[in-house]
Amino acid sequence: MSLPVDAPCFLGPYGENDTLLEKLVVEFLRDHVYWRRNVHPEDPPAIATDAATTPAYREFEARMRRELHSLSAALKRSVPFHSPRYIGHMVSDLLLPGLAAQFLALPYNPNNVSYDAAPVTIDLEIKAGLQLARMFGYVDDPARPDCAFGHLTSGGTLANLQGLRLTLATKAFPVALRAIAPPGLGLPDDDWAAFNLRPADAIGLLDRWNAWLAAQAPADRRRWRKAFATARLEHLGLHAFLERHPTLGTPRVLAPVTAHYSWSKGMKMLGLGRAQLELVPERGMRIDVDALEERLAGHLARREPVLMAVGVFGGTEFGTIDPIDALVDARERWATRGLGFAVHVDAAWGGYLATLFREANGALRPLDALREEFQDFPSPGVHAAVGALARADSITVDPHKLGYLPYGAGAFLCRDQRAMALLAEDADYVFSAREDGDYFQRFRQLGRFIPEGSKPGAAAAAVYVTHRVLPLDHGNFGALPRESIRATEAFRTAAARFAARVEGWLGCRLPFEPDSNLVCLALNPAGNTDVATMNRFVRALHASLSHDPTLPVQSREFYGSMTTLRPELLGPEETARVMASLGLDPATLDAGGEEDDRLVVLRHTLMNPFLLDATNGINYLEAYFDYLGRRAGDLLARAATGAAA
Ligand SMILES: Cc1ncc(COP(=O)(O)O)c(C=O)c1O
């Protein structure tokens, strides 16, 4: 079964499903109130039943109403993310099950820091982690010791930080173990080898250490545990740890040049330093595996440790997908040579595309079956990348992006939950359970493991309920990315038609073939060879596609976003190719003027489910190109008049 997007999945661009949402909200609000009253029905109302008649009450209500009305009025200046005319950033309409679950849970105000504060929603968060784990092909059976684990975060930024934190802990603890030298564990021979264990082997060592500890008498166990804790990097800090282990240097992180800026933030926050974030060149906006190999060889030769290689599954600016399969293969190969590192996949944007690739039983769908649904998606490379996600050590995915859920819902997943114990923080007043409980008992003390403390249980409820209503396989949730990829195909068809239509006066090119549903468009007035002139033209076009809160929301026909192609990221060959396709003179690039060191392009996120409105026979993408043509024509006409005047 393929779910139609006109089912009550969304509130809808026109608010089509408002009655349903209103009914649900009222129903569950009443339900909540009954619950309040019935906690101790013998307790009388603490707010006097005639309080509403007092002047103070009425004055308060009036003030509240005034403020709420003014908030409501101000919010009308918001960006209309729900509209099929919005094809700017990574946001769209919200899924109704998630929205309703969030409304429902909000008045209970669960705090997913711990089971005590969120006895219901904390389990939903753990289960949501398992739902996402299954989507990526990770082990999702909590009875298995190597089951994956996932939790929500405020967004992709924090999930990436958690990836760094967990990897650092997993790589550094074997060094600490060597320092205290418990007998009979088969520890690596030296610090370099200890830091360079394959992530899976490090988890095996952690398992052996825990089993060994469990076999010790309680007093000895406490003594060993304490010795271990005080030898760890997390206790000593990076500087003191490296001083004690001088054969190790500050570890590097290798990421593609277009990686999201959250990686830079994470390096700074962990004290690893931005200088250790090494940006690897790309080919066609996908990480260049040869360049990565070259860097790894250099690091091994100079004995410089590498923490992780980051693969991006759906790039922020161009929607491209790195060859995750090549990254995990490289991890295995280099580990045998003595350079162990983890692979983290930043699938903040593209993660939910994986639903298209999953059967209901969790199996990966064959490439042929997928390709029957699309013109040319997915490429064999993208299919291989999806198949390799299950081999990544950890993954970031954002329910608040392609999961169509409200903000405040990112997610971090690790392939093997056992590693999480390395992040555990103790606080006796909040956390009571120890490591020996089952999967749920352990992770119910969520605040021990995550960067945050208090966090919204309502967000977890939204994610969990949505995944229950729309299971993460191609027949259910997959209907949404399917629609999105089809819209991308329609966009490309419309772009090709537009390019042919405007050929005589405007150059229109797709600088990169996208792997997913994010498409950039380069536009240059015909005959123009100057980079700065083209950039000014595209920026002016973008100005009419960007939200202006000082104008009525109706004043924009369409919303888009923009980005730039930077030669230092693109590399000389790709830069030359894109410039030639636009008729630009290479001498005008970085010629010393303003605005000429990069190429400004329009960027489109094609995730709105109603871009191809079958009900009314409207193709909003064709309409967008008509608008773009009109705007471009107006701009050029105005420039020509200006020039003549
Ligand atoms: C690839 C990628 N990673 C990480 C992030 C950061 O996510 P957030 O803004 O939710 O923190 C983004 C945001 O656009 C992204 O595209």
The ligand as an SDF file (V2000), in Angstrom:
LIG
                    3D

 16 16  0  0  0  0  0  0  0  0999 V2000
   23.6610   17.9470    7.2330 C   0  0  0  0  0  0  0  0  0  0  0  0
   23.2600   18.7300    8.4480 C   0  0  0  0  0  0  0  0  0  0  0  0
   23.8060   18.4510    9.6410 N   0  0  0  0  0  0  0  0  0  0  0  0
   23.4660   19.1190   10.7620 C   0  0  0  0  0  0  0  0  0  0  0  0
   22.5590   20.1350   10.7220 C   0  0  0  0  0  0  0  0  0  0  0  0
   22.2060   20.8880   11.9910 C   0  0  0  0  0  0  0  0  0  0  0  0
   20.9120   20.6070   12.3780 O   0  0  0  0  0  0  0  0  0  0  0  0
   20.1130   21.5640   13.4030 P   0  0  0  0  0  0  0  0  0  0  0  0
   19.9030   22.8630   12.7120 O   0  0  0  0  0  0  0  0  0  0  0  0
   18.8490   20.7820   13.6340 O   0  0  0  0  0  0  0  0  0  0  0  0
   20.9250   21.6730   14.6340 O   0  0  0  0  0  0  0  0  0  0  0  0
   21.9610   20.4770    9.4960 C   0  0  0  0  0  0  0  0  0  0  0  0
   20.9970   21.5910    9.4130 C   0  0  0  0  0  0  0  0  0  0  0  0
   20.6110   22.0370    8.3860 O   0  0  0  0  0  0  0  0  0  0  0  0
   22.3190   19.7530    8.3330 C   0  0  0  0  0  0  0  0  0  0  0  0
   21.7910   20.0510    7.1370 O   0  0  0  0  0  0  0  0  0  0  0  0
  1  2  1  0
  2  3  1  0
  2 15  2  0
  3  4  2  0
  4  5  1  0
  5  6  1  0
  5 12  2  0
  6  7  1  0
  7  8  1  0
  8  9  2  0
  8 10  1  0
  8 11  1  0
 12 13  1  0
 12 15  1  0
 13 14  2  0
 15 16  1  0
M  END
$$$$
